[in-house]
Amino acid sequence: MAKKPVLSVFLILMAAISPGLAMAEKKATSTQSITKASIKIAGNSASERRVIFIHGSPGSKEAYDDYLGHPALQHLELVSVDRPGFGESGLPVETSIQKQAEALIGLVSSGKETWVVGHSLGGPIALQLALLAPDSVSGLLLIASAFDPKLESPKWYNYITDTLLANFILPDDLLKSNREMMVLDKELEKLAAQNWSVLKMPVMLVHGAEDDLANPGNSRYAKAKLPSAELMMMPGEGHFILWENVPLLVDQIKTLVSK
């Protein structure tokens, strides 16, 4: 990630919390029997095909409202989750990528064909979920994600945010996010040490070439470990491609589900 003034980094990260997305219908559902996460369901809940969306850091399940409400995806069951510590999860922040993935196992073990979409930190969690249940995940779409431990060591602004003074100044979501960032490189080392060759499902990697929050080298790293994965490096796009180029990613979801 490029070194920016603290204020700029703060504003960029806060934009991820409330990107001004269109609201999708929030359906009442009992989730305790299938997942420990707070979820939002849209589309066709009777469909035998499910797409799970995992947000980045910070963020919430509302990060995917443009997708949950998109006309081209309404034939699918669409499920967006709140990760621990964010949104309506009601849980403390969880820095372990594996534990976060374990909390979602019920969503991919339902007997439905299931595809998983992850943006930013949601990407390695999606990948870990597939590693835990490779026979239950039909495909992965990993957007602007972090994978390379060497590229994701804590930055100078993470250390500043980790100070006692910052606890009195910065919003709670940003402080929780920083806790994840402070140990992300160690968590990615654990992810990298696993056997990625068990992932036989289609994997699409999409990354903005101008991403200055998650270095594009992250997706190249994942491509090197997953030779059969498709890598799309998008010129002129940055980290917020998830919201700035919805049509592109909707097309990628449709392509992935059709494989």
Secondary structure as a PSIPRED ss2 file (coil, helix, strand):
# PSIPRED VFORMAT (PSIPRED V4.0)

   1 M C   1.000  0.000  0.000
   2 A C   1.000  0.000  0.000
   3 K C   1.000  0.000  0.000
   4 K C   1.000  0.000  0.000
   5 P C   1.000  0.000  0.000
   6 V H   0.000  1.000  0.000
   7 L H   0.000  1.000  0.000
   8 S H   0.000  1.000  0.000
   9 V H   0.000  1.000  0.000
  10 F H   0.000  1.000  0.000
  11 L H   0.000  1.000  0.000
  12 I H   0.000  1.000  0.000
  13 L H   0.000  1.000  0.000
  14 M H   0.000  1.000  0.000
  15 A H   0.000  1.000  0.000
  16 A C   1.000  0.000  0.000
  17 I C   1.000  0.000  0.000
  18 S C   1.000  0.000  0.000
  19 P C   1.000  0.000  0.000
  20 G C   1.000  0.000  0.000
  21 L C   1.000  0.000  0.000
  22 A C   1.000  0.000  0.000
  23 M C   1.000  0.000  0.000
  24 A C   1.000  0.000  0.000
  25 E C   1.000  0.000  0.000
  26 K C   1.000  0.000  0.000
  27 K C   1.000  0.000  0.000
  28 A C   1.000  0.000  0.000
  29 T C   1.000  0.000  0.000
  30 S C   1.000  0.000  0.000
  31 T C   1.000  0.000  0.000
  32 Q C   1.000  0.000  0.000
  33 S C   1.000  0.000  0.000
  34 I C   1.000  0.000  0.000
  35 T C   1.000  0.000  0.000
  36 K C   1.000  0.000  0.000
  37 A C   1.000  0.000  0.000
  38 S E   0.000  0.000  1.000
  39 I E   0.000  0.000  1.000
  40 K E   0.000  0.000  1.000
  41 I E   0.000  0.000  1.000
  42 A E   0.000  0.000  1.000
  43 G E   0.000  0.000  1.000
  44 N C   1.000  0.000  0.000
  45 S C   1.000  0.000  0.000
  46 A C   1.000  0.000  0.000
  47 S C   1.000  0.000  0.000
  48 E C   1.000  0.000  0.000
  49 R E   0.000  0.000  1.000
  50 R E   0.000  0.000  1.000
  51 V E   0.000  0.000  1.000
  52 I E   0.000  0.000  1.000
  53 F E   0.000  0.000  1.000
  54 I E   0.000  0.000  1.000
  55 H C   1.000  0.000  0.000
  56 G C   1.000  0.000  0.000
  57 S C   1.000  0.000  0.000
  58 P C   1.000  0.000  0.000
  59 G C   1.000  0.000  0.000
  60 S C   1.000  0.000  0.000
  61 K H   0.000  1.000  0.000
  62 E H   0.000  1.000  0.000
  63 A H   0.000  1.000  0.000
  64 Y H   0.000  1.000  0.000
  65 D H   0.000  1.000  0.000
  66 D H   0.000  1.000  0.000
  67 Y H   0.000  1.000  0.000
  68 L H   0.000  1.000  0.000
  69 G C   1.000  0.000  0.000
  70 H C   1.000  0.000  0.000
  71 P H   0.000  1.000  0.000
  72 A H   0.000  1.000  0.000
  73 L H   0.000  1.000  0.000
  74 Q C   1.000  0.000  0.000
  75 H C   1.000  0.000  0.000
  76 L C   1.000  0.000  0.000
  77 E E   0.000  0.000  1.000
  78 L E   0.000  0.000  1.000
  79 V E   0.000  0.000  1.000
  80 S E   0.000  0.000  1.000
  81 V E   0.000  0.000  1.000
  82 D E   0.000  0.000  1.000
  83 R C   1.000  0.000  0.000
  84 P C   1.000  0.000  0.000
  85 G C   1.000  0.000  0.000
  86 F C   1.000  0.000  0.000
  87 G C   1.000  0.000  0.000
  88 E C   1.000  0.000  0.000
  89 S C   1.000  0.000  0.000
  90 G C   1.000  0.000  0.000
  91 L C   1.000  0.000  0.000
  92 P C   1.000  0.000  0.000
  93 V C   1.000  0.000  0.000
  94 E C   1.000  0.000  0.000
  95 T C   1.000  0.000  0.000
  96 S C   1.000  0.000  0.000
  97 I H   0.000  1.000  0.000
  98 Q H   0.000  1.000  0.000
  99 K H   0.000  1.000  0.000
 100 Q H   0.000  1.000  0.000
 101 A H   0.000  1.000  0.000
 102 E H   0.000  1.000  0.000
 103 A C   1.000  0.000  0.000
 104 L C   1.000  0.000  0.000
 105 I H   0.000  1.000  0.000
 106 G H   0.000  1.000  0.000
 107 L H   0.000  1.000  0.000
 108 V H   0.000  1.000  0.000
 109 S C   1.000  0.000  0.000
 110 S C   1.000  0.000  0.000
 111 G C   1.000  0.000  0.000
 112 K C   1.000  0.000  0.000
 113 E E   0.000  0.000  1.000
 114 T E   0.000  0.000  1.000
 115 W E   0.000  0.000  1.000
 116 V E   0.000  0.000  1.000
 117 V E   0.000  0.000  1.000
 118 G E   0.000  0.000  1.000
 119 H E   0.000  0.000  1.000
 120 S C   1.000  0.000  0.000
 121 L C   1.000  0.000  0.000
 122 G H   0.000  1.000  0.000
 123 G H   0.000  1.000  0.000
 124 P H   0.000  1.000  0.000
 125 I H   0.000  1.000  0.000
 126 A H   0.000  1.000  0.000
 127 L H   0.000  1.000  0.000
 128 Q H   0.000  1.000  0.000
 129 L H   0.000  1.000  0.000
 130 A H   0.000  1.000  0.000
 131 L H   0.000  1.000  0.000
 132 L H   0.000  1.000  0.000
 133 A C   1.000  0.000  0.000
 134 P C   1.000  0.000  0.000
 135 D C   1.000  0.000  0.000
 136 S C   1.000  0.000  0.000
 137 V C   1.000  0.000  0.000
 138 S C   1.000  0.000  0.000
 139 G E   0.000  0.000  1.000
 140 L E   0.000  0.000  1.000
 141 L E   0.000  0.000  1.000
 142 L E   0.000  0.000  1.000
 143 I E   0.000  0.000  1.000
 144 A C   1.000  0.000  0.000
 145 S C   1.000  0.000  0.000
 146 A C   1.000  0.000  0.000
 147 F C   1.000  0.000  0.000
 148 D C   1.000  0.000  0.000
 149 P H   0.000  1.000  0.000
 150 K H   0.000  1.000  0.000
 151 L H   0.000  1.000  0.000
 152 E C   1.000  0.000  0.000
 153 S C   1.000  0.000  0.000
 154 P C   1.000  0.000  0.000
 155 K C   1.000  0.000  0.000
 156 W H   0.000  1.000  0.000
 157 Y H   0.000  1.000  0.000
 158 N H   0.000  1.000  0.000
 159 Y H   0.000  1.000  0.000
 160 I H   0.000  1.000  0.000
 161 T H   0.000  1.000  0.000
 162 D C   1.000  0.000  0.000
 163 T C   1.000  0.000  0.000
 164 L H   0.000  1.000  0.000
 165 L H   0.000  1.000  0.000
 166 A H   0.000  1.000  0.000
 167 N H   0.000  1.000  0.000
 168 F H   0.000  1.000  0.000
 169 I H   0.000  1.000  0.000
 170 L C   1.000  0.000  0.000
 171 P C   1.000  0.000  0.000
 172 D H   0.000  1.000  0.000
 173 D H   0.000  1.000  0.000
 174 L H   0.000  1.000  0.000
 175 L H   0.000  1.000  0.000
 176 K H   0.000  1.000  0.000
 177 S H   0.000  1.000  0.000
 178 N H   0.000  1.000  0.000
 179 R H   0.000  1.000  0.000
 180 E H   0.000  1.000  0.000
 181 M H   0.000  1.000  0.000
 182 M H   0.000  1.000  0.000
 183 V C   1.000  0.000  0.000
 184 L H   0.000  1.000  0.000
 185 D H   0.000  1.000  0.000
 186 K H   0.000  1.000  0.000
 187 E H   0.000  1.000  0.000
 188 L H   0.000  1.000  0.000
 189 E H   0.000  1.000  0.000
 190 K H   0.000  1.000  0.000
 191 L H   0.000  1.000  0.000
 192 A H   0.000  1.000  0.000
 193 A C   1.000  0.000  0.000
 194 Q C   1.000  0.000  0.000
 195 N C   1.000  0.000  0.000
 196 W H   0.000  1.000  0.000
 197 S H   0.000  1.000  0.000
 198 V H   0.000  1.000  0.000
 199 L C   1.000  0.000  0.000
 200 K C   1.000  0.000  0.000
 201 M C   1.000  0.000  0.000
 202 P C   1.000  0.000  0.000
 203 V E   0.000  0.000  1.000
 204 M E   0.000  0.000  1.000
 205 L E   0.000  0.000  1.000
 206 V E   0.000  0.000  1.000
 207 H E   0.000  0.000  1.000
 208 G E   0.000  0.000  1.000
 209 A C   1.000  0.000  0.000
 210 E C   1.000  0.000  0.000
 211 D C   1.000  0.000  0.000
 212 D C   1.000  0.000  0.000
 213 L C   1.000  0.000  0.000
 214 A C   1.000  0.000  0.000
 215 N C   1.000  0.000  0.000
 216 P C   1.000  0.000  0.000
 217 G H   0.000  1.000  0.000
 218 N H   0.000  1.000  0.000
 219 S H   0.000  1.000  0.000
 220 R H   0.000  1.000  0.000
 221 Y H   0.000  1.000  0.000
 222 A H   0.000  1.000  0.000
 223 K H   0.000  1.000  0.000
 224 A H   0.000  1.000  0.000
 225 K H   0.000  1.000  0.000
 226 L C   1.000  0.000  0.000
 227 P C   1.000  0.000  0.000
 228 S C   1.000  0.000  0.000
 229 A C   1.000  0.000  0.000
 230 E E   0.000  0.000  1.000
 231 L E   0.000  0.000  1.000
 232 M E   0.000  0.000  1.000
 233 M E   0.000  0.000  1.000
 234 M E   0.000  0.000  1.000
 235 P C   1.000  0.000  0.000
 236 G C   1.000  0.000  0.000
 237 E C   1.000  0.000  0.000
 238 G C   1.000  0.000  0.000
 239 H C   1.000  0.000  0.000
 240 F C   1.000  0.000  0.000
 241 I H   0.000  1.000  0.000
 242 L H   0.000  1.000  0.000
 243 W H   0.000  1.000  0.000
 244 E H   0.000  1.000  0.000
 245 N C   1.000  0.000  0.000
 246 V H   0.000  1.000  0.000
 247 P H   0.000  1.000  0.000
 248 L H   0.000  1.000  0.000
 249 L H   0.000  1.000  0.000
 250 V H   0.000  1.000  0.000
 251 D H   0.000  1.000  0.000
 252 Q H   0.000  1.000  0.000
 253 I H   0.000  1.000  0.000
 254 K H   0.000  1.000  0.000
 255 T H   0.000  1.000  0.000
 256 L H   0.000  1.000  0.000
 257 V H   0.000  1.000  0.000
 258 S H   0.000  1.000  0.000
 259 K C   1.000  0.000  0.000
